[in-house]
Amino acid sequence: MRDFFINAFEKLVGVIIVLLVVGVIAAAGFIAFAPPTPEQPTGILPGLAVLIGGLVYVVFVGGALYLGLGIYQNTRRMAEAMDRRQP
């Protein structure tokens, strides 16, 4: 049962990363091509800033999530190796 939740979480992380990337690209496109307002500057430079900042954020969040999953997988493999070792 535990493996089911870990594997499901790993798949969910992949979906979340894809959705974050799509959201960042959509937001950057909206900022770049939206009509300007006095409250919010728009144009290519703000759109590029949103794109770069958003992608850096996605890399940090995705890296942290996959790091946690990697620590779990390494711990599991180490425990299995220790169990196979004969005293």
N, C-alpha and C positions, 0 to 999 in steps of 0.2 A: 504494500500500500504506500509506503514511504517513497519507493522508487517512482510510482505513478505520479505523485505530487511533484517530485523533483523534475521528472521529464516533462510534465505539463508546464511547470514554471519555466523551464528552458525554452519551450516552444512559445510560451507567452512573452518571454523577453524578446525573442526574435520578432514577433508581431508588433510589440511596443516600439522597438527600434525602427521598424519600417514605417509605422504610423508617425513617429516623431520626425523622421526625415521628410515624409510627405507634407506634414504640417509646416515644417521650417521652409520648405520650398514654396508652398502655397502662400505663407505669410510674406516671404521675401518678394514674391511676384506681386502680391496685392500692394505692398508698400511701394514697390518700384513703379507700378503703373496706375495707382490710384490718383484721382484728382487732388491737387494740393489744398490744404485747409490751413487757416492761421494757427490752429492748435498742434497740427502734426505735419512736419515736413515730409514730403514724398519725393521720389525720384530714384535714379540709379544708385547713387551713393548710400542713402539710407537703406535701400533694398539689399545692397551688397553687404552692408554692415549687419543687417538682420540675418542674412544667409550665412556669413562667416561665424557670427556669434552663436547662431542656432546650431550649426554643425559642430562647433567646438563643444557646446553643451551636450549634444547627442553622443559625441565620442566619450565624454566624461561619464555620463549616465550609463551608457552601454558598457563601457569598460568596468565600471563599478559593479554592475549586475553580473557580468560574465566573470569578473574576478571572484565574486562570492560563489558562483556555481563551480568555478575551477578549484577553489579551496575545498569545497565539498567533495568533488570527484577525486582530488588527490588524497584527501584523508581516507576516503573509502578504499581506494586502491592500496594505500599503505596498510590499512587494517587487514585487508585480504592477504597481502603479502606476509604480514606478521603471523596470520593464522596458518598459512601454508608452511611456514618455517618449523622445522623439527627441533625440539630442545636437545 
